[in-house]
Structures are given as C-alpha cells and as structure tokens.
Amino acid sequence: MPPRSQLWLLAALALAGVVSAFSGRLDSYVLDVAMGVGINIVLAVSLNLINGFTGQFSLGHAGFMAVGAYTSAMLTTTLGTKLGGSPALLQWVLFPASLLLGGLLAALAGLAVGAPSLRLKGDYLAIVTLGFGEIIKVVLQNVDAVGGARGLIGVPAYTDLFWTFGAAAVTVYAVWGLLNSAYGRGFLAVADDEVAAEAMGLDTTRYKITAFVVGSFFAGVAGGLYAHLKGYLNPGGFDFNKSIEIVVMVILGGMGRHVGVIIAAVLLGVLSETLRSFGDYRMIIYSLLLIVLMLTRPQGLFIWPLWKKKST
Amino acid sequence: MLEIRNLTVNYGAITALHDVSLRVEAGSIVTLIGGNGAGKTTTLRAISGMVKPKSGQILFEGRDITGVPAHKLVGQGLAHSPEGRMVFANLTVLENLQMGAYLQRDKAVVARELEFVFGTFPRLQERTAQLAGTLSGGEQQMLAIGRALMSRPKCLLLDEPSLGIAPLLVRSIFAQIVELNRARGLTILLVEQNANLALEISRLGYVLETGRVILADDAAKLRADPQVRDAYLGG
C-alpha cells in the first residue's frame, strides 16, 4: 500500500476535524442528516467488502450493528457515570474505546456466525445471517438489563461530525487498503471463481471469514456511532429492514465498486430523510428500487469506465 | 509420482467413482479418457482435494494426500488447472498469473516463473493488462495453464484443455504441453475429450466408463484397440 493513501486518510481526518469544529453554525437538522450519512458510509463500505468484493451474501449487517450499538452504549452509560470526569474527556477517551469494544464484539459475533456457515459454498450465509439478525433483535427485546423492548435510553450524545466522518474515512481506508494489497487480491479471486482460487492454493474459507469479520467489526463501530447519535436504542431499529437498507446501498452503488457505494450511501441517507413522510411505505419503494435495478442495471447505478474496479 | 488406490467417490447417493486405481510415473504424461459423466473430472477433483473420497487412498510422491484440502496441496507441488478454464475474469492477465504464484514469497522466483510462462505462451505477454474475462477461449486456456505453472508444480492436473477452443489453437496448446513435459520434466495427468490427440502425446492411457476403469494400457496400444477406436476415436 503506497504511503500516499495514508496521506489521504490523514487529510480526510483533518477535514472532518475542521468541519466538525465549525459545526455549531450548521442547522442541527442538517447536522443530524450529515452524521447519518457518515454512518451509512461505514455500513455500506463494510458490507461491500463482504457482499461485493468477496462475493458472499450477508443479510445480517443490522444485527452486527446492534451488537456494537448496545455494547458501546452500555459501556458509556454505566461507566460514564461511575468514572465522572469532564464530558470532553469522556467523549475523547471513553467513547472511542467503547466504539472499539463494540466493533470487537461484533467481529467476534461475526466469527461465531461466519466460521461454520462460510465453510460451505453457496448461499448458506444469507440464510444464517438472516436468522442471526432476528435472534439478536429478539434477545435484545427480552433482556431487561438493556431496556428490553422499551429500549435503552439516556445514551450520551458523543457522536459528532468528526467521529462519524473520521470513522467513515478509516473504514474506506481499511477496506481499500486491504483489497489493494497482494493478500487482498485473493478476495477478488474468491468472488470471481472459488474453485479456481482454491486450486491456486488460496484458503478460500479463511478469506471469506476474514472479509466477514472485518465487515462485522465496522458494522459494530457504526452501531456505536448510531447509538450515541440518537441517544436512544430500540431493538426494532435493527431489524431485517435495516439490513436490507444497507444491502440496497451496496447494490445501488454497484457491488464491488468503491466510489459508487459511497455515493449510494450518501444518496440513500438523504433520500430516506426526504421520504420520511411516507413512513413504512419507504420499504416498498426500496423493494421496487431493488427489483428495477436488478432487471435494468445489475452492475449498479454509478459506473463509468473511470471507476471500473481496478487494482494496481 | 502419483498413485490412486481403490478410490470411491460419492455425490450424495450417486457413486461417481467406483474402485478406481491408477498410476502416474514421474516425468510422464498420462491421459484419462471417457465419455461425459465417466468420472474424469471427479478423479482430478478428488486428487486435488476438492471433493472428499468415500474410500481409497491417494499418494503423491509416496505421501498420503487423501482428503488434504486443495489449498495445502499447491505448496507440495501439485497444481490443478480446472475444467472450463475458470480464470479470474475481473483480474488482469498479470494479476491472474500472480495469483498462481500466491504461495511463493520470493519475488525473484515469481519474476522468473513469469518469464517462463511468457516464453511458453507469448500471447499472454501481449495482453498482460487486459482483463482475463475479455480474452478469447484459447487465450483463457493458455492463461489457466500458465497460472497453474506459476506455482512451479512437479505434477500438473490438466482438465479438458481443448474444451471450446478453435482447433488450430488446440494443436498449439498441445504442442506446448508436450514441450513442458519434455523440457521441464513436468508430470502431467491429462483429462481430455479429444481422445485421439491426448493419446498421441501420452505414455499411458486409462479409459473410464461410468466411474470405473475399464481399460488401462500404453497409449499407443489403446489407439490401436478396436473397442477404444470405436467408442472414443470415431472409428
């Protein structure tokens, strides 16, 4: 990986920091939507590693997001009051630590779900992750310690522009860097032809699990950001519809495309706000969008030769 | 070099291979011929660990490799060029070849192998930056063989190299196979529909029918065998 990509990352982080410092002047509604967009980017790019580049199909991204969200929210709500300290200290030390822990637990859940199902070839992962997402939701609804079906309230609002877009930049950097390494070409090989990849000496199972665990980690981080943005967690918010929403971003942007998926994440983040008045009908629009896209433009909306998937 | 003893493979309730035994001596080319569904591809897949045999034994250089997963065999010198070419369509020619040397850490060795492959198939060198999916069938086959060679195998399992390729190119690919065997001492187990051509370049031949070996002999004798001529060589 060239050091230039690290400069890009630093530049993106610096930009997020500067914009965040002046965010007080922005309209709070605009700010809220912008942070939602940043979280969307983390979710879509990490799912793209699994569904797009490695050619597996996960339908449980919201489940891993929930693991991260509840883990980090529990950490900041319980430890935050005990530790005391200044709010700034909590936001800059405890909060990132809780994001990290949420990501790690989500990754662990990803390993537990992925290890048995990814050894098989075919669409087993879709079925297993579908089940996993539902199980997480039902478990959260029935555990009183995390609020049960009432939800978890009083999560401190630590998420700001810097953290959301900082996390988005890190996610893009990590996924991009992973794929453009000599090791990373294996992900594309597995997606292209699993049998041939195996015949070349690739441990295809390990590649699939790696992609899945890394993707789950970032879903967990996104969950932590989401928790500290909304201030309130409800198990129903991490249902199948949420997973589908992320899948739509990846398909809309073009599976296995870097830039297209980011554009789609931004677009759907804004679109879901404009469609808010439609309420639950939004899912009908998403479903129709999926069907139309699959029939007319299966390669994704935002493709032109400039952005063809190409590694150096 | 390679020996199979009493190999039986099932796909669910269906027996694909039944008590198959065969030997491939070091430095030789051996051909498996037989009709569709006779079990030729299954034999190769069982050797390279892509399907698990129900019973029987596979020995490679005297070591038992039965049930060893595919990705571990490449490092031991056994390469498989799968049927239907199966190149990585979204990677370039060069990237495909580099994937073939996936286990090779030494860059100098990779460069040398790359040069060797380009020497064998100059057409590939002209198209290094092209996406493999856009190559012609013959070029993809060259790429598949070249990719398998990148791991510096001692033994190459070659599945249907002539499938769907212009007859003119088939000749040239077979000439390169012979050359690889002669110049590099590469041991080759060949599976081929074009039985005539395959037996022409082989030392030994095995005839498979519905999962059993029904004939095994010198390739030259098989070509003269009236039964074989009738069934596989077009009279």
Boltz contact constraints between the chains, C-beta under 6 A:
constraints:
  - contact:
      token1: [A, 189]
      token2: [B, 88]
      max_distance: 6.0
  - contact:
      token1: [A, 189]
      token2: [B, 99]
      max_distance: 6.0
  - contact:
      token1: [A, 192]
      token2: [B, 88]
      max_distance: 6.0
  - contact:
      token1: [A, 192]
      token2: [B, 89]
      max_distance: 6.0
  - contact:
      token1: [A, 192]
      token2: [B, 90]
      max_distance: 6.0
  - contact:
      token1: [A, 193]
      token2: [B, 86]
      max_distance: 6.0
  - contact:
      token1: [A, 193]
      token2: [B, 88]
      max_distance: 6.0
  - contact:
      token1: [A, 195]
      token2: [B, 82]
      max_distance: 6.0
  - contact:
      token1: [A, 196]
      token2: [B, 82]
      max_distance: 6.0
  - contact:
      token1: [A, 196]
      token2: [B, 86]
      max_distance: 6.0
  - contact:
      token1: [A, 198]
      token2: [B, 70]
      max_distance: 6.0
  - contact:
      token1: [A, 198]
      token2: [B, 71]
      max_distance: 6.0
  - contact:
      token1: [A, 199]
      token2: [B, 80]
      max_distance: 6.0
  - contact:
      token1: [A, 199]
      token2: [B, 82]
      max_distance: 6.0
  - contact:
      token1: [A, 200]
      token2: [B, 99]
      max_distance: 6.0
  - contact:
      token1: [A, 200]
      token2: [B, 100]
      max_distance: 6.0
  - contact:
      token1: [A, 200]
      token2: [B, 102]
      max_distance: 6.0
  - contact:
      token1: [A, 201]
      token2: [B, 71]
      max_distance: 6.0
  - contact:
      token1: [A, 201]
      token2: [B, 74]
      max_distance: 6.0
  - contact:
      token1: [A, 201]
      token2: [B, 102]
      max_distance: 6.0
  - contact:
      token1: [A, 201]
      token2: [B, 103]
      max_distance: 6.0
  - contact:
      token1: [A, 202]
      token2: [B, 71]
      max_distance: 6.0
  - contact:
      token1: [A, 202]
      token2: [B, 102]
      max_distance: 6.0
  - contact:
      token1: [A, 203]
      token2: [B, 71]
      max_distance: 6.0
